[in-house]
């Protein structure tokens, strides 16, 4: 699949998300697939200025590991970075990694997000926010019905 980003042709995109401990979306950026995860992770934190003071611990996968990334996070917020490392080959359940994966699974229930046909990455980001708002409002309405 090919997408368009900034007027040049790119092959694929990556979705970088910042979620809370419940897996609810705080921030998202959609970037070219060939970009550095560490740089895009710092860009995600820059986009999330209002959440930076609330962050205490950031769990990341191995693509974000490195001293420069940790230093960048320290400069942006007071949060500590903890890398969730896999040992060996095959599937392994990592301590907190499932929270982000579950959020991606929730988003993939929306047909429009399964394949990215959008020309602009901003459109993709907006569709992700819309999907999360729909999910959260659906849960809130279910809670209200169970209370009544």
SVG drawing of the C-alpha trace seen along z (x, -y; Angstrom):
<svg xmlns="http://www.w3.org/2000/svg" viewBox="-33 -22 56 41">
<polyline fill="none" stroke="black" stroke-width="0.4" points="0.0,0.0 1.2,-3.5 0.2,-6.6 1.0,-10.3 2.7,-12.4 3.9,-16.0 3.6,-15.6 6.1,-12.8 5.3,-9.1 6.0,-6.9 5.4,-3.2 3.4,-2.8 2.9,-4.7 3.4,-4.2 1.0,-5.2 2.6,-6.4 0.2,-6.6 0.4,-7.8 -2.1,-6.1 -2.9,-6.2 -2.7,-3.1 -6.3,-2.1 -5.3,-2.2 -7.3,-5.4 -5.8,-7.6 -4.0,-10.8 -2.1,-11.7 -1.4,-10.2 0.8,-11.1 1.0,-9.3 4.4,-9.3 6.2,-7.7 7.1,-4.1 10.8,-4.7 11.1,-7.3 13.0,-6.8 10.8,-5.6 12.9,-7.5 12.5,-10.8 8.8,-10.3 8.4,-9.3 9.9,-12.6 7.6,-14.4 4.7,-12.7 5.6,-14.0 6.1,-17.5 2.5,-17.3 1.3,-16.3 2.3,-19.4 -0.8,-19.3 -0.1,-15.7 3.7,-16.1 3.4,-17.2 1.1,-14.2 3.5,-11.6 5.6,-9.7 6.6,-6.6 6.6,-5.8 6.7,-2.2 8.1,-1.8 9.0,1.1 12.5,1.8 12.2,-0.4 12.3,-3.5 15.3,-2.4 18.5,-4.4 20.2,-7.0 19.4,-9.9 15.7,-9.1 15.8,-8.9 17.7,-12.2 15.1,-13.8 12.3,-12.6 14.0,-13.9 14.3,-17.3 10.6,-17.4 9.2,-15.9 10.1,-14.5 8.9,-11.0 11.1,-7.9 11.5,-5.7 11.2,-1.9 11.9,0.3 9.8,3.5 12.4,6.0 11.6,9.3 13.9,12.3 14.2,15.0 12.0,15.6 8.3,16.2 5.3,14.6 5.8,13.3 3.4,11.4 5.3,8.3 4.3,6.7 2.6,3.5 3.0,3.7 -0.5,5.3 -2.1,2.0 -0.9,0.3 -1.6,3.4 -5.1,3.6 -5.7,-0.1 -4.5,0.7 -6.9,3.7 -9.8,1.4 -8.9,-1.0 -8.7,1.8 -12.3,2.7 -13.1,-0.4 -13.0,0.6 -11.7,-2.8 -8.6,-2.4 -7.6,1.1 -6.0,-0.2 -4.7,-3.7 -6.1,-5.2 -5.7,-8.8 -3.5,-11.3 -2.7,-13.4 -1.4,-12.0 -3.5,-14.6 -6.7,-12.9 -5.5,-9.6 -4.9,-11.1 -8.4,-12.7 -10.0,-9.3 -8.1,-7.7 -9.4,-10.4 -12.9,-10.0 -12.7,-6.2 -11.5,-6.7 -14.2,-9.2 -16.8,-6.8 -15.4,-4.0 -15.3,-6.2 -18.8,-7.6 -20.2,-4.1 -18.7,-2.9 -20.0,-5.9 -23.5,-5.3 -23.3,-1.7 -22.2,-2.8 -25.1,-5.2 -27.6,-2.5 -26.2,-0.1 -26.4,-2.8 -30.1,-3.7"/>
</svg>
